[in-house]
Structures are given as structure tokens and as C-alpha cells.
Amino acid sequence: MKKVIYKQFGGVEVLELAEVPQPALTPGAVLVRVKAVSLNPLDWKIRQGEMKLVAGSKFPKGVGIDFAGVVEAVGEAVSGFRPRDEVFGLMDVFKGGALAEYVVVPDADLVLKPANLSFAQAAALPVVGSAALQVFDQLVAVGPGTEILLNGASGGIGMVATQLARQRGAHVTAVVGLAGVAQARQWGSDVVLNYREHDVRHLGRRYDVVLDLSGKLSFHAARSLLKPTGTYINTVPGPREIVGSFLHNLVSQQKYRVLMLKPTPAYLRELAALAARGLNVVVSQTYPMADFQRAYAEVARGGVVGKAVLTVP
Ligand SMILES: NC(=O)c1ccc[n+]([C@@H]2O[C@H](COP(=O)([O-])OP(=O)(O)OC[C@H]3O[C@@H](n4cnc5c(N)ncnc54)[C@H](OP(=O)(O)O)[C@@H]3O)[C@@H](O)[C@H]2O)c1
């Protein structure tokens, strides 16, 4: 089968389309014919060698974490899926490998695709949706009246986080690029600001929660945007931020949280349920699998509203 792999860290030029053996089915796993795979910033951060500590340096590596497709076969211990079921799910976040004609995944990492979602929309959800659910489940409580600032709200996590925050009754201020202004409004943001016109560090307001999805707003800069007991969440923490947040939380009323994504089967099931109830999943760019180099190069440059997805023939 065809699979996109790389044998050294680097730019999109290290990606190659290889002919590899189809992965073997194991008793508790499911063989899926892949139809769509989403693109995530984690893909290029790992490929560029920025996450060696957690992703390791063993090659060849695959790319693509979340996918949607059709069940081809199930292991003998699997009872929840049957051949021809339409499903979506995710690979091990740091190993990837979804950008292939077939994947084998444990049945817990898979869920039935709601009929109202296309394969592309379903593939767009697992990573960003799990991240958004984890933020509100583990890092900060958001409820009626919570004032939340989402910096980078028109990307993947922002798409889900905006809708979840609004469902919980929060007041959402979305900071986005020009291309994302209309979409951020449609997802329910109460206030939408273009980051090229407004310097987020000087908005003259304070928030209960500042969720930075851009990777550009440090805790130091965000402090002046936080109420005295507000919470800042960093989604791109390195070792310094992880230690810094721990130490800071020992002495301050303002909380400093870091996201370290741990998708769970419960999040995946919740995402399927949310999607079936009408979560708005926007895939603004699709590329055929054969264009994988162009897709990763273009999407990494930014400007994508919602998600970008590769379709597998
Ligand atoms: N820690 C973890 O475990 C974990 C897990 C998943 C994701 N992440 C990280 O979380 C971040 C968000 O993920 P995502 O999937 O939502 O990424 P995304 O789709 O690329 O969204 C990021 C958004 O930030 C916006 N942005 C860029 N520069 C900005 C600025 N100066 N001010 C305000 N917004 C700006 C971008 O807008 P434009 O494109 O229009 O510029 C884009 O919409 C990524 O860095 C990702 O790697 C971390």
C-alpha cells in the first residue's frame, strides 16, 4: 500500500510516498481504509525535529494523526465495529502514520462517524477536538458569564473551543486573522478582533481565561489581560514553560496552565456526539493525497480557517 513517510528530520522535501506492506491486523484492532487525513501543526513540528524528546528519532516515521475511513476488517476480539462501518479516529499522537491507504488502530481509538459529517470533516476533528475538550475538562472551568479570550480562534482548536465555550454560556472574544473574522462570528464569538489591527496585549480589558492558540502570547504578556484570579493557557509549552507554570502556580492567584494533549476514547465519543448534534466543523481546504508536499508547505504558512484535510483515493 501507499504511505507517506520520512527518513530524516527536515522540511516538506523529506516527505516521500513509499510502497510499504499493509499493517497486520491484531486481535483488538481494526483495519481501516483511509479516506481523509487532517493536517495539524504537530505534524510539521515533529517532522522538523522540534519534538524529538517525546516523538523520538527512530526512522522511518509516518505523518498524519487523525483520519476518517471505512472499516475493512476487525480483529477477533473486536465487537463494536463491522466491515463497511464509516469511522474516524486517531493514531498515537507522536507516532502518526495516518497518511496511508490503510491503518490498523486499537478499537478504542476509533468511533462511528455520524452520517451528517463528511469523511473530511470527521478527519478534521480528533486532535483539535480532543485538545479543546481537554482544556475545558482539565485545565480550566468555563461556565455562564466566564469571559474568555481565544487568541488564534479561527484555526482548528479555536473552531471547537469557541463552540464549546459558547455552549457553556461563556462570553468569547476571538482574536483571528482577517480570513477568519466572518467564521469566528459564525461559530458564536461575541467579539471578533483581527490581530493585524489590534495588538492583543493592549486590549484594555481583563478576562477570566486567556487561551493562546497562536503560540505567540507569552504568560508574561498575557498577565495584563487576566483578572486577579484568571487563567492563562499555553498550548505550545516547552520544558521552560512547564517548569515555569508549576512554580508560578505555587505563589500566584493567577493560574498558568499548559496543554499536553492526551486524547481519550471518551473525548472521541464526545466529539462524535457533539458532531451529530450539529457542531460546525469547517474544512476550508482539501488536497489530494498526491499533493502532500504542497499541502504541508501551504498549510504551515497559516491562513487556514478551520481545518485543512488530505483526501486519500
Ligand atoms: N500542547 C499540545 O499537546 C498540543 C496539542 C495540539 C495542538 N497544539 C498546538 O496548539 C496550537 C493551536 O493548534 P491549532 O490546531 O488550532 O493550530 P492552527 O489551526 O494553526 O491555529 C492557530 C491559529 O493562530 C492564529 N495566529 C497566528 N498568528 C497569530 C497572532 N499573532 N495572533 C493571533 N492569532 C494568530 C492563526 O491564524 P492565521 O493562520 O490566520 O495567521 C491560526 O488560526 C498549535 O501551535 C499546535 O501545535 C498543542
The ligand as a Tripos MOL2 file, in Angstrom:
@<TRIPOS>MOLECULE
LIG
   48    52     1     0     0
SMALL
NO_CHARGES

@<TRIPOS>ATOM
      1 N1          0.3740   21.0740   23.6150 N.am      1 LIG1
      2 C1         -0.2870   20.1380   22.9500 C.2       1 LIG1
      3 O1         -0.4010   18.9950   23.3990 O.2       1 LIG1
      4 C2         -0.9200   20.4970   21.6380 C.ar      1 LIG1
      5 C3         -1.8640   19.6710   21.0210 C.ar      1 LIG1
      6 C4         -2.4530   20.0960   19.8370 C.ar      1 LIG1
      7 C5         -2.0770   21.3150   19.2790 C.ar      1 LIG1
      8 N2         -1.1340   22.0530   19.9090 N.ar      1 LIG1
      9 C6         -0.7160   23.3620   19.3990 C.3       1 LIG1
     10 O2         -1.7690   24.2780   19.6220 O.3       1 LIG1
     11 C7         -1.6520   25.3390   18.6660 C.3       1 LIG1
     12 C8         -3.0300   25.5770   18.0300 C.3       1 LIG1
     13 O3         -3.3920   24.4170   17.3140 O.3       1 LIG1
     14 P1         -4.3890   24.5200   16.0830 P.3       1 LIG1
     15 O4         -4.5380   23.1560   15.5320 O.co2     1 LIG1
     16 O5         -5.5890   25.2780   16.4640 O.co2     1 LIG1
     17 O6         -3.4890   25.3970   15.0830 O.3       1 LIG1
     18 P2         -3.9610   26.3230   13.8760 P.3       1 LIG1
     19 O7         -5.1520   25.7050   13.2340 O.co2     1 LIG1
     20 O8         -2.7390   26.5850   13.0700 O.co2     1 LIG1
     21 O9         -4.4400   27.6720   14.5880 O.3       1 LIG1
     22 C9         -3.5540   28.6250   15.0850 C.3       1 LIG1
     23 C10        -4.1810   29.9620   14.8630 C.3       1 LIG1
     24 O10        -3.3400   31.0060   15.3930 O.3       1 LIG1
     25 C11        -3.5160   32.1470   14.5700 C.3       1 LIG1
     26 N3         -2.4360   33.1000   14.7050 N.ar      1 LIG1
     27 C12        -1.2300   33.1280   14.1020 C.ar      1 LIG1
     28 N4         -0.5320   34.2220   14.4860 N.ar      1 LIG1
     29 C13        -1.3320   34.9010   15.3400 C.ar      1 LIG1
     30 C14        -1.1800   36.0870   16.0870 C.ar      1 LIG1
     31 N5         -0.0750   36.8190   16.0320 N.pl3     1 LIG1
     32 N6         -2.1930   36.4670   16.8900 N.ar      1 LIG1
     33 C15        -3.3300   35.7490   16.9800 C.ar      1 LIG1
     34 N7         -3.5330   34.6090   16.2920 N.ar      1 LIG1
     35 C16        -2.5470   34.1840   15.4860 C.ar      1 LIG1
     36 C17        -3.5750   31.5590   13.1750 C.3       1 LIG1
     37 O11        -4.2330   32.4740   12.2950 O.3       1 LIG1
     38 P3         -3.6550   32.7170   10.8060 P.3       1 LIG1
     39 O12        -3.3170   31.3480   10.2800 O.co2     1 LIG1
     40 O13        -4.7700   33.3950   10.1180 O.co2     1 LIG1
     41 O14        -2.4300   33.5660   10.9820 O.co2     1 LIG1
     42 C18        -4.3720   30.2710   13.3820 C.3       1 LIG1
     43 O15        -5.7490   30.4520   13.1340 O.3       1 LIG1
     44 C19        -0.5960   24.8780   17.6350 C.3       1 LIG1
     45 O16         0.6190   25.5360   17.9040 O.3       1 LIG1
     46 C20        -0.4570   23.3850   17.9200 C.3       1 LIG1
     47 O17         0.8190   22.8890   17.6070 O.3       1 LIG1
     48 C21        -0.5590   21.6820   21.0660 C.ar      1 LIG1
@<TRIPOS>BOND
     1     1     2 1
     2     2     3 2
     3     2     4 1
     4     4     5 ar
     5     4    48 ar
     6     5     6 ar
     7     6     7 ar
     8     7     8 ar
     9     8     9 1
    10     8    48 ar
    11     9    10 1
    12     9    46 1
    13    10    11 1
    14    11    12 1
    15    11    44 1
    16    12    13 1
    17    13    14 1
    18    14    15 2
    19    14    16 1
    20    14    17 1
    21    17    18 1
    22    18    19 2
    23    18    20 1
    24    18    21 1
    25    21    22 1
    26    22    23 1
    27    23    24 1
    28    23    42 1
    29    24    25 1
    30    25    26 1
    31    25    36 1
    32    26    27 ar
    33    26    35 ar
    34    27    28 ar
    35    28    29 ar
    36    29    30 ar
    37    29    35 ar
    38    30    31 1
    39    30    32 ar
    40    32    33 ar
    41    33    34 ar
    42    34    35 ar
    43    36    37 1
    44    36    42 1
    45    37    38 1
    46    38    39 2
    47    38    40 1
    48    38    41 1
    49    42    43 1
    50    44    45 1
    51    44    46 1
    52    46    47 1
@<TRIPOS>SUBSTRUCTURE
     1 LIG1         1 GROUP 0 **** ****
